[in-house]
Amino acid sequence: LWMVLLAEAIRSPLWQFRDPAFTLAGQHLLSREQVAPFIEPLRGQAFYQIDTGRLAARIRERYGLLEQVAVRRALFPMRLEVSVQEKQPWAE
């Protein structure tokens, strides 16, 4: 009985990433508009099935100015938190 209830809870629409909300931290040159195209295709997926490591790698590969990218899930409110560390420029 518990397994059935757990399976139904996991498949519930409450866990779908319906509104692809995200926060972006640590950036100076990278904008939300540049990250949004990576988040938008995740709309409708089960929130717990989003591969945050793969998403971080895709963002980092696309923008050479990024030293590190970390993506984590936040449940309340449901959103992805994207943290970036940009490479230091040679000259300013």
Phi and psi in radians as a Rosetta constraint file:
Dihedral C 1 N 2 CA 2 C 2 CIRCULARHARMONIC -1.118 0.35
Dihedral N 2 CA 2 C 2 N 3 CIRCULARHARMONIC -0.661 0.35
Dihedral C 2 N 3 CA 3 C 3 CIRCULARHARMONIC -1.123 0.35
Dihedral N 3 CA 3 C 3 N 4 CIRCULARHARMONIC -0.681 0.35
Dihedral C 3 N 4 CA 4 C 4 CIRCULARHARMONIC -1.144 0.35
Dihedral N 4 CA 4 C 4 N 5 CIRCULARHARMONIC -0.789 0.35
Dihedral C 4 N 5 CA 5 C 5 CIRCULARHARMONIC -1.098 0.35
Dihedral N 5 CA 5 C 5 N 6 CIRCULARHARMONIC -0.706 0.35
Dihedral C 5 N 6 CA 6 C 6 CIRCULARHARMONIC -1.138 0.35
Dihedral N 6 CA 6 C 6 N 7 CIRCULARHARMONIC -0.756 0.35
Dihedral C 6 N 7 CA 7 C 7 CIRCULARHARMONIC -1.085 0.35
Dihedral N 7 CA 7 C 7 N 8 CIRCULARHARMONIC -0.720 0.35
Dihedral C 7 N 8 CA 8 C 8 CIRCULARHARMONIC -1.178 0.35
Dihedral N 8 CA 8 C 8 N 9 CIRCULARHARMONIC -0.669 0.35
Dihedral C 8 N 9 CA 9 C 9 CIRCULARHARMONIC -1.138 0.35
Dihedral N 9 CA 9 C 9 N 10 CIRCULARHARMONIC -0.689 0.35
Dihedral C 9 N 10 CA 10 C 10 CIRCULARHARMONIC -1.173 0.35
Dihedral N 10 CA 10 C 10 N 11 CIRCULARHARMONIC -0.641 0.35
Dihedral C 10 N 11 CA 11 C 11 CIRCULARHARMONIC -1.434 0.35
Dihedral N 11 CA 11 C 11 N 12 CIRCULARHARMONIC -0.044 0.35
Dihedral C 11 N 12 CA 12 C 12 CIRCULARHARMONIC -1.067 0.35
Dihedral N 12 CA 12 C 12 N 13 CIRCULARHARMONIC 2.513 0.35
Dihedral C 12 N 13 CA 13 C 13 CIRCULARHARMONIC -1.114 0.35
Dihedral N 13 CA 13 C 13 N 14 CIRCULARHARMONIC -0.237 0.35
Dihedral C 13 N 14 CA 14 C 14 CIRCULARHARMONIC -1.068 0.35
Dihedral N 14 CA 14 C 14 N 15 CIRCULARHARMONIC -0.461 0.35
Dihedral C 14 N 15 CA 15 C 15 CIRCULARHARMONIC -1.661 0.35
Dihedral N 15 CA 15 C 15 N 16 CIRCULARHARMONIC 0.095 0.35
Dihedral C 15 N 16 CA 16 C 16 CIRCULARHARMONIC -1.436 0.35
Dihedral N 16 CA 16 C 16 N 17 CIRCULARHARMONIC 2.485 0.35
Dihedral C 16 N 17 CA 17 C 17 CIRCULARHARMONIC -1.470 0.35
Dihedral N 17 CA 17 C 17 N 18 CIRCULARHARMONIC 1.320 0.35
Dihedral C 17 N 18 CA 18 C 18 CIRCULARHARMONIC -1.335 0.35
Dihedral N 18 CA 18 C 18 N 19 CIRCULARHARMONIC -0.796 0.35
Dihedral C 18 N 19 CA 19 C 19 CIRCULARHARMONIC -1.869 0.35
Dihedral N 19 CA 19 C 19 N 20 CIRCULARHARMONIC 1.759 0.35
Dihedral C 19 N 20 CA 20 C 20 CIRCULARHARMONIC -1.219 0.35
Dihedral N 20 CA 20 C 20 N 21 CIRCULARHARMONIC 1.330 0.35
Dihedral C 20 N 21 CA 21 C 21 CIRCULARHARMONIC -1.496 0.35
Dihedral N 21 CA 21 C 21 N 22 CIRCULARHARMONIC 2.536 0.35
Dihedral C 21 N 22 CA 22 C 22 CIRCULARHARMONIC -2.688 0.35
Dihedral N 22 CA 22 C 22 N 23 CIRCULARHARMONIC 2.734 0.35
Dihedral C 22 N 23 CA 23 C 23 CIRCULARHARMONIC -1.995 0.35
Dihedral N 23 CA 23 C 23 N 24 CIRCULARHARMONIC 2.662 0.35
Dihedral C 23 N 24 CA 24 C 24 CIRCULARHARMONIC -2.260 0.35
Dihedral N 24 CA 24 C 24 N 25 CIRCULARHARMONIC 2.209 0.35
Dihedral C 24 N 25 CA 25 C 25 CIRCULARHARMONIC -2.328 0.35
Dihedral N 25 CA 25 C 25 N 26 CIRCULARHARMONIC 2.610 0.35
Dihedral C 25 N 26 CA 26 C 26 CIRCULARHARMONIC 1.556 0.35
Dihedral N 26 CA 26 C 26 N 27 CIRCULARHARMONIC 0.047 0.35
Dihedral C 26 N 27 CA 27 C 27 CIRCULARHARMONIC -1.675 0.35
Dihedral N 27 CA 27 C 27 N 28 CIRCULARHARMONIC 2.633 0.35
Dihedral C 27 N 28 CA 28 C 28 CIRCULARHARMONIC -2.139 0.35
Dihedral N 28 CA 28 C 28 N 29 CIRCULARHARMONIC -0.686 0.35
Dihedral C 28 N 29 CA 29 C 29 CIRCULARHARMONIC -1.780 0.35
Dihedral N 29 CA 29 C 29 N 30 CIRCULARHARMONIC -0.561 0.35
Dihedral C 29 N 30 CA 30 C 30 CIRCULARHARMONIC -1.362 0.35
Dihedral N 30 CA 30 C 30 N 31 CIRCULARHARMONIC 2.385 0.35
Dihedral C 30 N 31 CA 31 C 31 CIRCULARHARMONIC -1.946 0.35
Dihedral N 31 CA 31 C 31 N 32 CIRCULARHARMONIC 2.867 0.35
Dihedral C 31 N 32 CA 32 C 32 CIRCULARHARMONIC -1.046 0.35
Dihedral N 32 CA 32 C 32 N 33 CIRCULARHARMONIC -0.632 0.35
Dihedral C 32 N 33 CA 33 C 33 CIRCULARHARMONIC -1.137 0.35
Dihedral N 33 CA 33 C 33 N 34 CIRCULARHARMONIC -0.487 0.35
Dihedral C 33 N 34 CA 34 C 34 CIRCULARHARMONIC -1.363 0.35
Dihedral N 34 CA 34 C 34 N 35 CIRCULARHARMONIC -0.474 0.35
Dihedral C 34 N 35 CA 35 C 35 CIRCULARHARMONIC -1.563 0.35
Dihedral N 35 CA 35 C 35 N 36 CIRCULARHARMONIC -0.526 0.35
Dihedral C 35 N 36 CA 36 C 36 CIRCULARHARMONIC -0.911 0.35
Dihedral N 36 CA 36 C 36 N 37 CIRCULARHARMONIC -0.709 0.35
Dihedral C 36 N 37 CA 37 C 37 CIRCULARHARMONIC -1.088 0.35
Dihedral N 37 CA 37 C 37 N 38 CIRCULARHARMONIC -0.359 0.35
Dihedral C 37 N 38 CA 38 C 38 CIRCULARHARMONIC -1.421 0.35
Dihedral N 38 CA 38 C 38 N 39 CIRCULARHARMONIC -0.482 0.35
Dihedral C 38 N 39 CA 39 C 39 CIRCULARHARMONIC -1.518 0.35
Dihedral N 39 CA 39 C 39 N 40 CIRCULARHARMONIC -0.676 0.35
Dihedral C 39 N 40 CA 40 C 40 CIRCULARHARMONIC -0.967 0.35
Dihedral N 40 CA 40 C 40 N 41 CIRCULARHARMONIC -0.736 0.35
Dihedral C 40 N 41 CA 41 C 41 CIRCULARHARMONIC -1.116 0.35
Dihedral N 41 CA 41 C 41 N 42 CIRCULARHARMONIC -0.207 0.35
Dihedral C 41 N 42 CA 42 C 42 CIRCULARHARMONIC -1.430 0.35
Dihedral N 42 CA 42 C 42 N 43 CIRCULARHARMONIC -0.132 0.35
Dihedral C 42 N 43 CA 43 C 43 CIRCULARHARMONIC -0.957 0.35
Dihedral N 43 CA 43 C 43 N 44 CIRCULARHARMONIC 2.275 0.35
Dihedral C 43 N 44 CA 44 C 44 CIRCULARHARMONIC 1.562 0.35
Dihedral N 44 CA 44 C 44 N 45 CIRCULARHARMONIC -0.207 0.35
Dihedral C 44 N 45 CA 45 C 45 CIRCULARHARMONIC -1.331 0.35
Dihedral N 45 CA 45 C 45 N 46 CIRCULARHARMONIC 2.722 0.35
Dihedral C 45 N 46 CA 46 C 46 CIRCULARHARMONIC -1.148 0.35
Dihedral N 46 CA 46 C 46 N 47 CIRCULARHARMONIC 2.235 0.35
Dihedral C 46 N 47 CA 47 C 47 CIRCULARHARMONIC -1.018 0.35
Dihedral N 47 CA 47 C 47 N 48 CIRCULARHARMONIC -0.676 0.35
Dihedral C 47 N 48 CA 48 C 48 CIRCULARHARMONIC -1.314 0.35
Dihedral N 48 CA 48 C 48 N 49 CIRCULARHARMONIC -0.195 0.35
Dihedral C 48 N 49 CA 49 C 49 CIRCULARHARMONIC -1.705 0.35
Dihedral N 49 CA 49 C 49 N 50 CIRCULARHARMONIC -0.051 0.35
Dihedral C 49 N 50 CA 50 C 50 CIRCULARHARMONIC -1.191 0.35
Dihedral N 50 CA 50 C 50 N 51 CIRCULARHARMONIC 2.186 0.35
Dihedral C 50 N 51 CA 51 C 51 CIRCULARHARMONIC -1.454 0.35
Dihedral N 51 CA 51 C 51 N 52 CIRCULARHARMONIC 1.653 0.35
Dihedral C 51 N 52 CA 52 C 52 CIRCULARHARMONIC -1.175 0.35
Dihedral N 52 CA 52 C 52 N 53 CIRCULARHARMONIC -0.589 0.35
Dihedral C 52 N 53 CA 53 C 53 CIRCULARHARMONIC -1.146 0.35
Dihedral N 53 CA 53 C 53 N 54 CIRCULARHARMONIC -0.760 0.35
Dihedral C 53 N 54 CA 54 C 54 CIRCULARHARMONIC -1.144 0.35
Dihedral N 54 CA 54 C 54 N 55 CIRCULARHARMONIC -0.719 0.35
Dihedral C 54 N 55 CA 55 C 55 CIRCULARHARMONIC -1.075 0.35
Dihedral N 55 CA 55 C 55 N 56 CIRCULARHARMONIC -0.787 0.35
Dihedral C 55 N 56 CA 56 C 56 CIRCULARHARMONIC -1.079 0.35
Dihedral N 56 CA 56 C 56 N 57 CIRCULARHARMONIC -0.730 0.35
Dihedral C 56 N 57 CA 57 C 57 CIRCULARHARMONIC -1.130 0.35
Dihedral N 57 CA 57 C 57 N 58 CIRCULARHARMONIC -0.699 0.35
Dihedral C 57 N 58 CA 58 C 58 CIRCULARHARMONIC -1.123 0.35
Dihedral N 58 CA 58 C 58 N 59 CIRCULARHARMONIC -0.740 0.35
Dihedral C 58 N 59 CA 59 C 59 CIRCULARHARMONIC -1.123 0.35
Dihedral N 59 CA 59 C 59 N 60 CIRCULARHARMONIC -0.768 0.35
Dihedral C 59 N 60 CA 60 C 60 CIRCULARHARMONIC -1.136 0.35
Dihedral N 60 CA 60 C 60 N 61 CIRCULARHARMONIC -0.708 0.35
Dihedral C 60 N 61 CA 61 C 61 CIRCULARHARMONIC -1.140 0.35
Dihedral N 61 CA 61 C 61 N 62 CIRCULARHARMONIC -0.621 0.35
Dihedral C 61 N 62 CA 62 C 62 CIRCULARHARMONIC -1.246 0.35
Dihedral N 62 CA 62 C 62 N 63 CIRCULARHARMONIC -0.633 0.35
Dihedral C 62 N 63 CA 63 C 63 CIRCULARHARMONIC -2.021 0.35
Dihedral N 63 CA 63 C 63 N 64 CIRCULARHARMONIC 1.879 0.35
Dihedral C 63 N 64 CA 64 C 64 CIRCULARHARMONIC -1.184 0.35
Dihedral N 64 CA 64 C 64 N 65 CIRCULARHARMONIC -0.225 0.35
Dihedral C 64 N 65 CA 65 C 65 CIRCULARHARMONIC -1.410 0.35
Dihedral N 65 CA 65 C 65 N 66 CIRCULARHARMONIC -0.040 0.35
Dihedral C 65 N 66 CA 66 C 66 CIRCULARHARMONIC -1.676 0.35
Dihedral N 66 CA 66 C 66 N 67 CIRCULARHARMONIC 2.241 0.35
Dihedral C 66 N 67 CA 67 C 67 CIRCULARHARMONIC -1.419 0.35
Dihedral N 67 CA 67 C 67 N 68 CIRCULARHARMONIC -0.854 0.35
Dihedral C 67 N 68 CA 68 C 68 CIRCULARHARMONIC -2.455 0.35
Dihedral N 68 CA 68 C 68 N 69 CIRCULARHARMONIC 2.592 0.35
Dihedral C 68 N 69 CA 69 C 69 CIRCULARHARMONIC -2.387 0.35
Dihedral N 69 CA 69 C 69 N 70 CIRCULARHARMONIC 2.326 0.35
Dihedral C 69 N 70 CA 70 C 70 CIRCULARHARMONIC -2.269 0.35
Dihedral N 70 CA 70 C 70 N 71 CIRCULARHARMONIC 2.368 0.35
Dihedral C 70 N 71 CA 71 C 71 CIRCULARHARMONIC -2.183 0.35
Dihedral N 71 CA 71 C 71 N 72 CIRCULARHARMONIC 2.293 0.35
Dihedral C 71 N 72 CA 72 C 72 CIRCULARHARMONIC -2.394 0.35
Dihedral N 72 CA 72 C 72 N 73 CIRCULARHARMONIC 2.761 0.35
Dihedral C 72 N 73 CA 73 C 73 CIRCULARHARMONIC -1.583 0.35
Dihedral N 73 CA 73 C 73 N 74 CIRCULARHARMONIC 2.484 0.35
Dihedral C 73 N 74 CA 74 C 74 CIRCULARHARMONIC -2.203 0.35
Dihedral N 74 CA 74 C 74 N 75 CIRCULARHARMONIC 2.249 0.35
Dihedral C 74 N 75 CA 75 C 75 CIRCULARHARMONIC -1.487 0.35
Dihedral N 75 CA 75 C 75 N 76 CIRCULARHARMONIC -0.638 0.35
Dihedral C 75 N 76 CA 76 C 76 CIRCULARHARMONIC -2.215 0.35
Dihedral N 76 CA 76 C 76 N 77 CIRCULARHARMONIC 1.805 0.35
Dihedral C 76 N 77 CA 77 C 77 CIRCULARHARMONIC -1.316 0.35
Dihedral N 77 CA 77 C 77 N 78 CIRCULARHARMONIC 2.725 0.35
Dihedral C 77 N 78 CA 78 C 78 CIRCULARHARMONIC -1.148 0.35
Dihedral N 78 CA 78 C 78 N 79 CIRCULARHARMONIC 2.038 0.35
Dihedral C 78 N 79 CA 79 C 79 CIRCULARHARMONIC -2.816 0.35
Dihedral N 79 CA 79 C 79 N 80 CIRCULARHARMONIC 2.904 0.35
Dihedral C 79 N 80 CA 80 C 80 CIRCULARHARMONIC -1.813 0.35
Dihedral N 80 CA 80 C 80 N 81 CIRCULARHARMONIC 2.436 0.35
Dihedral C 80 N 81 CA 81 C 81 CIRCULARHARMONIC -1.908 0.35
Dihedral N 81 CA 81 C 81 N 82 CIRCULARHARMONIC 2.027 0.35
Dihedral C 81 N 82 CA 82 C 82 CIRCULARHARMONIC -1.848 0.35
Dihedral N 82 CA 82 C 82 N 83 CIRCULARHARMONIC 2.080 0.35
Dihedral C 82 N 83 CA 83 C 83 CIRCULARHARMONIC -1.996 0.35
Dihedral N 83 CA 83 C 83 N 84 CIRCULARHARMONIC 2.303 0.35
Dihedral C 83 N 84 CA 84 C 84 CIRCULARHARMONIC -2.210 0.35
Dihedral N 84 CA 84 C 84 N 85 CIRCULARHARMONIC 2.662 0.35
Dihedral C 84 N 85 CA 85 C 85 CIRCULARHARMONIC -2.202 0.35
Dihedral N 85 CA 85 C 85 N 86 CIRCULARHARMONIC 2.050 0.35
Dihedral C 85 N 86 CA 86 C 86 CIRCULARHARMONIC -1.492 0.35
Dihedral N 86 CA 86 C 86 N 87 CIRCULARHARMONIC 2.639 0.35
Dihedral C 86 N 87 CA 87 C 87 CIRCULARHARMONIC -1.200 0.35
Dihedral N 87 CA 87 C 87 N 88 CIRCULARHARMONIC 2.598 0.35
Dihedral C 87 N 88 CA 88 C 88 CIRCULARHARMONIC -1.347 0.35
Dihedral N 88 CA 88 C 88 N 89 CIRCULARHARMONIC 2.276 0.35
Dihedral C 88 N 89 CA 89 C 89 CIRCULARHARMONIC -1.209 0.35
Dihedral N 89 CA 89 C 89 N 90 CIRCULARHARMONIC 2.691 0.35
Dihedral C 89 N 90 CA 90 C 90 CIRCULARHARMONIC -1.189 0.35
Dihedral N 90 CA 90 C 90 N 91 CIRCULARHARMONIC -0.700 0.35
Dihedral C 90 N 91 CA 91 C 91 CIRCULARHARMONIC -2.406 0.35
Dihedral N 91 CA 91 C 91 N 92 CIRCULARHARMONIC 2.614 0.35
